[in-house]
């Protein structure tokens, strides 16, 4: 089991500061099997559940950053936020299109789980009070802290999928490109949500408290989504949590999912004084992948 990422990417030439821009992509979803990692159906469903979570989460990010933008006077940070918004908007649109065709084409209705995801994200980082009030401004800061915590994990997952060897589990190359394209852009813009949170005064204690809430909540949502999909998959036994969790751990051990030790180390790294997401992944590797992503090249 690979616990930590492949450091071969560090040998690539650092491109320096990169301007963030949304990239057009074109994916062809026809004929992708539900178990798109044919050698590991459970890992397929864990990532399918992530596929369901991402659009609603990213739409909430866009709303919150849109509320925050008028308060930002730093031109470089504003430019980064606008690039982030463009990329996240493309991620949400693309993932929504993929799960609609992948799941519904295979007889699974994702709507009940999507409604749960929508409720969670809108209750945690959805708009509440007007930011013209002091209470509304503080709630905005809390929501930015949640986004920074989630973006830390999305960058971690992006780095993982760029360095994983999912081909050995017979992964469909189109789905693999979807996750690697998205993951590369998460690595590319990994600093933005943290920088915005810092700009709005999210300090060490609030960052730590939010991470303690976000980390387990994110895992619970992911496992719940996996159980939902497995329950509705006609080709798999209906596994309850006591039987499903060992299967997920087995996939982690095999390397078709990121391992618990790496997840914990990643979460704990945010508690270091002076933490920065700069060390999560390699910009050089991300940019190199984005230059040769089949979906990005198909749209150019």
N, C-alpha and C positions, 0 to 999 in steps of 0.2 A: 504494500500500500504506500503510495506516495503521499507523505504528510505535508510536504511543503513544495513550493513551486520550483520549476526548472529555472535555474539561473543562467541558462545559455543565452536568454534574451539580453542579458546585461552586456554581451559582447557586441551588440548592435550599436551603431553610432547614434549618440544622443542628438536629436534634431533641435534641441533648445526649446524656447518658448513657441508653442503652437497656437495659432488662431483657431478658435472653435467655430466650426461651421457644420450645419446639417448636411448630410450626404444623401443624395437620391439613391435608392436601392430598388431592385426588382427581383422578387422571388416567385418561383413557379411552384405552387403548393400541390398541384394535382398528383394524386397517387402516392402521397407520403403515408406510410403505415402508422397506425396508432402507436404501436411499439416501434418507434423510429430508431431506437437502439435494440435491434432484434435480439441480441444476446442478453439484454437486461430490461425486461418490461417494467419492473418496479422503478428503476432509475429513469426510464422514459417518462413515467407518470409523475415522478418528483419534479422533473424539469417541465413537464406539461402544466403542472400546478403553478410553477413559477411563471410560466407563460401566461396563465390566467391572471395572476396577481399584478404583473407589471403594468398593463395599460392603465388600470384605475389608479395605482400608485403614482405613475408618472403624470397623469392628468392632474392629480392633486398637487404634485410638485409645481406644475406650470401655473396653477392658480395662486399658490403661495408666493412663488417668485414674482408673479405679476403684481401682487400686493406689495411686495418688498421693494421693487424697482424704484418707485418714486422717492424713497427715502435714501437711496444710494447716490452719493455725490462723487465717488471715486470712478473716474471714467474707465479705467482698466477693468475694474470689477464689474461695472455695468456691461461692458463689452463681453466679458466672460459669461455673465448671466444670460445675455441675449443668445450667445452661442449655445449655452446649456439648454435654454428653452427650445431652441430650434432642434437640437439633437434629441431631446426627450420627447418632443412632439412626434418626430419621425419614429422613435422607438414604440410609442404607444399605438400609433396607427398601424405599424407593421405587425406587432404582436397580436393586435386585435384581429387583423386579417388572417393571420396564421392559425389562431386557435379556432376561429369560426369554420375554416375549411378542414382543419385536421380533426377536430373533435366531432362536429356535426356530421361530417362526411362518414364518420365511423360510428354513428348512432348514439353519441353522448351529448346530452343537452347540458352545456356549462352554466346556464343562467342561474340556477339556485346558488351555486358557489360564487358566481360573479356578484350577486346581490349581497352576499356576506362580505366579500372583499370591499365592495363599494361602501357598505355601512362602516366598516372598520376604518378605512382611509378617510372618509368624510368626517367621522367623529374625531379622529386624531389630528389630521392635518388639513381638514377642510376649513373654509372660512367660517368664522363665528361672529365676533363683534367687529364693529367698525374700527379700523386702525387709526381713526382720528382721536380715539379715546386712549387714555393711559392703559386701561385694562386690555383693550384690543391690541395695542402695540405689544404688550407683554405676551399675549397669546400668540401673536405673530412670531415673536422670538422663540417661543417654545416649539412652534411648528417648524421653524427653520432648524432648530436643534434636532428634531426627529428626522428631518430630511437629511441632515448631515450624517447622522448615524446610519440611516439606510443606505446612503450613497457610499459610505465606507464599505458596507457589505457587498454592494453591487460592484464596486471596483475590485474587491477581493474575488468575487465570483468571476468577474471578467478576466482577471489575471489567471485564475484557475482554469477556465475553459480554453484560454489561449495556449496554455501549457499542458493541458490534459491530452490523453491518448485515447479519445473516445472512438477513434476509427477501429480499434481492436474489439469493440463491442458491436461492430457492424452498424455504426451510426449512419443515418441517411445524410449525405453530404449537404443537402439543402438546409436541413434543420441545424446541422453543425455550423454552417455558415451564418445562419440567423443568430445563434448564440455568440459566435466569435465576432461577428460584425458589431453586435450590441456590446459585447464585453470589451472590445477594443475601444469603443467610444466611451464606455464607463471609465476605463483606465485613463483615456485621454483627458477627460474632464473631471478627474477624481478630486482635484483641489477646490473646485468651485463652491460646492455646498458648504465645505468646511470654512472657506474664506468668507462666505456670506455670513455664516453663523458667527464667526469671530468679529466681523464688522458690526454686527448687531449686539455684540456683548455677551454671547454665550460663553461663559467662563468654564473653568475646569470642573467645578462641582455640578453645574447643570449638565455639562456634556456627559459626565460619568453617570449621573442619575438617569438621564435619557437612554444611554446605552444599556443600562441594567434593565430597562423596560423593553427597549426595542429588540434586543437580541433574542430573548426567549419568545417574545410575541411573534416575531418574524418566523421563527422555526415552527411554532405551533400552527400558524396559518398555513405554512407550507405542507406540514404533515397532514393537516385537516383536508387540504385540497387533494393531496395524494390519496387519502382514504376515500374521498368522494369519487375520484376517477376510477380507482380500483373497484369500488362497489358497483359502478355502472359499466365496467368492462366485461363484456360477455365471455371473453377468452381467459379471464383470471378468476380464481376463487374469491369469494367475498371475504376479505381478511379484515378482522377487527384490529384495533390498535395493538393488542398483545402479540399478534402474529405478524402484523405489518412492520412494526418497529425493528425487529430482528432482520427482516428482509432489507430494510433501508440501510441498516448498519452493515449488512453483508455487501451491499452495493458500494458503500463507502470504502470498505476494506479492499474490494476489487479495484477501486479507482474510477468507477463510473459516476461517482459523486464525490464532492470534497469531503475530507475526513473531519471528524469531531475535533481532534487535536489542533488541526490547522484553523478551524473556525474559532476555537477558544483563544488560541494565540492571537489571532487577528482582532478579536473583540477586546482582549486585554491590552493590546498595543495602544488603544485609544485612551487608556488611563495613564500613560506616561506623560509627565510634565513636558510641555512643549510639543505634544503630539502634532504630527502633520501627515496627511495621507500621501505625501509625495513618495514615500517608500513602498506604497502598494502598487506593484506592477511596474512596467517599463513603458514610457512614452514611445521610445524607439520601436519596441516590439509592436505596440498598438498601431502606430502609424504605418509600419511595414505591412501589417496584416490588412489594414484598411485599403492600402494601395493595390492589393491583389485579391480582395474579397470578390468572389464570383458575382454576388448580387450587386455590389457597387459597380463593378465593371459592366454588368449587363445594363445598368441604367445610364451609363455615361455615353 
